Amino acid sequence: MFFVSQLHPLAKDAEIVDTIKDIYSDVAETDIQCNRLKPRYEHLYCSFHAAITVDTEKFQSTLQLFIAPDS
């Protein structure tokens, strides 16, 4: 699970899902859950919680992929 914050207030869930699929092409859209969080200042930014379902044997490599600076 990941938290993404300080995005443009008009950012959409679908943009987060598309970005996750760009970074990790092995994931199916049904394995991604993305929820918009309620920020304190909705007119300034937005935040999301994203959860990705992966097989146990792929967990470590997937985690490394998403925490890499270029992701």
C-alpha positions as a Python dict, from the first residue, in 0.01 Angstrom:
ca = {
    (1, 'M'): (0, 0, 0),
    (2, 'F'): (117, 350, -83),
    (3, 'F'): (14, 699, 8),
    (4, 'V'): (53, 969, -256),
    (5, 'S'): (6, 1330, -155),
    (6, 'Q'): (52, 1691, -257),
    (7, 'L'): (-98, 1634, -602),
    (8, 'H'): (-299, 1888, -800),
    (9, 'P'): (-649, 1915, -652),
    (10, 'L'): (-807, 1800, -981),
    (11, 'A'): (-604, 1477, -1002),
    (12, 'K'): (-820, 1167, -1057),
    (13, 'D'): (-805, 809, -927),
    (14, 'A'): (-765, 684, -1284),
    (15, 'E'): (-442, 883, -1323),
    (16, 'I'): (-294, 708, -1020),
    (17, 'V'): (-402, 367, -1152),
    (18, 'D'): (-252, 444, -1495),
    (19, 'T'): (76, 552, -1335),
    (20, 'I'): (92, 233, -1129),
    (21, 'K'): (34, 27, -1445),
    (22, 'D'): (310, 223, -1623),
    (23, 'I'): (556, 148, -1342),
    (24, 'Y'): (450, -214, -1288),
    (25, 'S'): (310, -360, -1607),
    (26, 'D'): (251, -707, -1455),
    (27, 'V'): (-40, -584, -1245),
    (28, 'A'): (-401, -610, -1360),
    (29, 'E'): (-630, -312, -1309),
    (30, 'T'): (-848, -528, -1084),
    (31, 'D'): (-548, -574, -850),
    (32, 'I'): (-523, -199, -786),
    (33, 'Q'): (-743, -20, -537),
    (34, 'C'): (-715, 358, -527),
    (35, 'N'): (-903, 583, -288),
    (36, 'R'): (-898, 960, -273),
    (37, 'L'): (-837, 1092, 78),
    (38, 'K'): (-995, 1402, 221),
    (39, 'P'): (-725, 1668, 260),
    (40, 'R'): (-739, 1955, 502),
    (41, 'Y'): (-719, 2211, 221),
    (42, 'E'): (-906, 2063, -76),
    (43, 'H'): (-841, 2366, -298),
    (44, 'L'): (-461, 2333, -260),
    (45, 'Y'): (-384, 1962, -302),
    (46, 'C'): (-520, 1609, -297),
    (47, 'S'): (-395, 1277, -164),
    (48, 'F'): (-458, 910, -246),
    (49, 'H'): (-420, 570, -86),
    (50, 'A'): (-328, 300, -337),
    (51, 'A'): (-315, -72, -263),
    (52, 'I'): (-169, -325, -505),
    (53, 'T'): (-226, -700, -482),
    (54, 'V'): (83, -903, -580),
    (55, 'D'): (196, -1262, -527),
    (56, 'T'): (409, -1322, -218),
    (57, 'E'): (715, -1417, -421),
    (58, 'K'): (695, -1088, -614),
    (59, 'F'): (640, -868, -308),
    (60, 'Q'): (1003, -769, -242),
    (61, 'S'): (1084, -686, -605),
    (62, 'T'): (759, -491, -644),
    (63, 'L'): (827, -294, -327),
    (64, 'Q'): (1177, -206, -449),
    (65, 'L'): (1033, -97, -781),
    (66, 'F'): (789, 147, -622),
    (67, 'I'): (1027, 297, -366),
    (68, 'A'): (1294, 364, -628),
    (69, 'P'): (1360, 741, -668),
    (70, 'D'): (1276, 737, -1039),
    (71, 'S'): (929, 589, -975),
}
